[in-house]
Amino acid sequence: MGHPALVFVDLLRGEIRRMKKDEGLVRGIGLPGAISLNMINMIGVGPFVTLPLIVLAMHGPQAILGWILGAVLAACDGLVWAELGAAMPKAGGSYEYLRTIYGPRRTGRFLSFLYIWQVSFSAPLSIASGCVGLAQYAGFLWPALRKVYFSYQLPIPVPFVHTLPLAILLGPGTLAAMLCCVIAAALLYRNIRSVTRFSGLLWLGVMGAMLTVILTGLLHFHSSLAFGFPAGAFQLSGGFFTGLGAALLIATYDYWGAYNICFLGAEVRDPGRTIPRSIVWSVGLVAALYLLLNTSVLGTIPWQELIGQAGANARLSVAAVVVQRVYGGVAGRVVALLVVWTAFASVYALLLGYSRVPYAAALDDNYFRIFARVHPRHRIPNVSLLMLAGVSMLFCMLQLADLVAALVVIRILLQFLLQQVGVMVLRRTQPDLERPFRIWLYPLPPLVAIAGFLYILFSRPHFAREIFFAMAVVLTGTATYMVRAHRRGEWPFAQPAMRE
């Protein structure tokens, strides 16, 4: 255990670094830039790939329920982010919120460290999933990208589940995915104002892909296809609720990202107004786009065909297939290029947002100090940015489809549920905290979000396997924190005076 005087000095130094944090970054993001960053993070390649999977989970056009309930859940969760982000507009997002809510010298220090620990796994995996999705969709244009030169099934022993294979793949598509990481990092290695301008250009590509598919579907819409519900489609059976849980998990994955601006809080102009407005606008616009996309696609392609595609690589090109059938092969390839553009935009936004999280923790002396470095000219956390890009490149060798559910569970348990409970705790413990934005209809939104997340956790088959992955992250993160805290004399090993 450290000497109390030395511990106090370390804590004081941490506070000084935190006071200087906003001085190291530039508040250059306005409302249009915030909305575009959120939306390109939310949309990405996800809906173009997962739409057939939601139809498969619900077994018919009633899949739209997954999108609608996913929008409700995203809106409730987004209001929580809006209140916390407006009250604490700092770099790091959830790290800052958990630290403040649960006590920066007590449980909050542990929970914020645990959050950074899970980000070390989930953020590169999320970034890599966008890169792999880009490479797979590019296979519609260049089939050679889908070749696999090396494949290995790594057996992972899991208690009560026997073993889970982890596929490691190498091929041209792997190299293309890695190149995506390199290009995104290079484009982000600039000042935040240049980054914001480029995000607007990427946003145009995202909207181009979405609107092209939506307009094509609506102009050639067949209501008999879009609303051709199978018998018993809305029968409230066990299978219905299990399928709805699986669909809601995928929809939640697709709606993720409306809070991206919260990780850039220290770089937002007028954050008390910009952050809440950008979140509300992003959720509303993306929800409308997803509902239109689902309806237009199902009104053009029989849902039975989408289910047939769900187990093959062809499902990744559903947007191109819709346009190709109406306007021909050239139009289909153009849309495929737009989807590739969209996937890259998502990688760009994810890498931008998550690179600020280790930076914030390092300034708080709750992570490796090297990540607190800021580029002397561009004023960006360059070490954190390069680290995430490098780890994401390694994860591009993995086949991520089987791990998506585990990633969702990890984030729900170690981030989203803690924030839903935390926003209510903060209302009680710090009622005088300045809140430029307050949750509408409080406390209904956080309670609805908690119920929705718990439903996702336990409504699906084989959920125990995913809980195991989350518990593995919790246990390893807890062990790492405790060893570090004992050596440094921090909570729960600090002297009583140091915990105040």
Salt bridges, closest charged atoms under 4 A:
ASP10 OD1 - ARG13 NH1 3.97
GLU15 OE2 - ARG99 NH2 3.20
GLU15 OE2 - ARG105 NH2 2.71
ASP22 OD2 - ARG27 NH2 3.43
GLU83 OE1 - ARG427 NH2 2.81
GLU83 OE2 - ARG435 NE 3.39
GLU96 OE1 - ARG18 NH2 2.70
GLU96 OE2 - LYS21 NZ 2.57
GLU267 OE1 - ARG356 NE 3.03
ASP270 OD2 - ARG273 NE 3.39
GLU305 OE2 - ARG325 NH2 2.12
ASP364 OD1 - ARG18 NH1 3.52
ASP364 OD2 - ARG99 NE 2.86
ASP364 OD2 - ARG109 NH1 3.69
ASP365 OD2 - ARG17 NH2 3.75
ASP365 OD1 - ARG369 NE 3.04
ASP365 OD2 - ARG488 NH2 2.69
GLU466 OE1 - ARG460 NH1 2.60
GLU490 OE1 - ARG109 NE 3.28
GLU490 OE2 - ARG488 NE 2.91
